[in-house]
C-alpha cells in the first residue's frame, strides 16, 4: 500500500482571504473527494501563503498523509479554494496538480522538497520549491522550472481561477524521523464524501 504526503497551498490576495472547500483525488481506478472538515488552515512562514493540513495534527506538522486505495500510473488532485476579496462576491478557484510519480511507486512519497533525500533519482529541485495556487499574481514574479508545466486561466478581472501544473512526488525513506510529517493517515474509505468504491461518510 502507498501513502502520499501532500500539502495544498494557496497564496491569498493582498487584501483577501482563502478557504479550502474540498480536495478531489483521482487515479486510474479510484476517485474520491475529501471535505473541508478534514483540514485545518494555517499560515506558512510566508504569511500570505496558507497551508491545509490534517485537522487532527498540530504544531510543526504540515499537510496530510493519504492512503491510495490502489496502485496507479496517474494521480491528479484538484484543490477547490474559495477566495474572498473586498467589494467582490466570493468565488472558487481550482488548483489542479498532475503528480509525476516514481516508478515503481514507493510506500511513502512527498511533495515537500525539504524532506527529499539527496540520493540518485530524486527530482532536481531546490528545497522550498513546491506547488502553490496563486489567485492574484500581479505583484509576483513566477520562477519557471525547467520541465514542470504551469497553465493559468484568469477571469476578466485578472484573478487566476484555474491553475494546472505538473509536480513530482519523491520517495521518502521510512526509517527516518520527520517532524513535519503527520503520524496519522487519512483513509479514503473512512473519510470521503463520495468515491467509486461506494463508501460514504456523514454529510458535511
C-alpha positions, 0 to 999 in steps of 0.5 A: 500500500502507498501513502502520499504526503501532500500539502495544498497551498494557496497564496491569498490576495493582498487584501483577501482571504482563502478557504479550502472547500474540498480536495478531489483525488483521482487515479486510474481506478479510484476517485474520491473527494475529501471535505473541508472538515478534514483540514485545518488552515494555517499560515506558512512562514510566508504569511500570505501563503496558507497551508491545509493540513490534517485537522487532527495534527498540530504544531510543526506538522504540515499537510496530510498523509493519504492512503491510495486505495490502489496502485496507479500510473496517474494521480491528479488532485484538484484543490477547490479554494474559495477566495474572498476579496473586498467589494467582490462576491466570493468565488472558487478557484481550482488548483489542479496538480498532475503528480509525476510519480516514481516508478515503481511507486514507493510506500511513502512519497512527498511533495515537500522538497525539504524532506527529499533525500539527496540520493540518485533519482530524486527530482532536481529541485531546490528545497522550498520549491513546491506547488502553490495556487496563486489567485492574484499574481500581479505583484509576483514574479513566477520562477519557471522550472525547467520541465514542470508545466504551469497553465493559468486561466484568469477571469476578466478581472485578472484573478487566476481561477484555474491553475494546472501544473505538473509536480513530482512526488519523491520517495521518502525513506521510512526509517527516518524521523520527520517532524513535519510529517503527520503520524496519522493517515487519512483513509479514503474509505473512512473519510470521503464524501463520495468515491467509486468504491461506494463508501460514504461518510456523514454529510458535511 
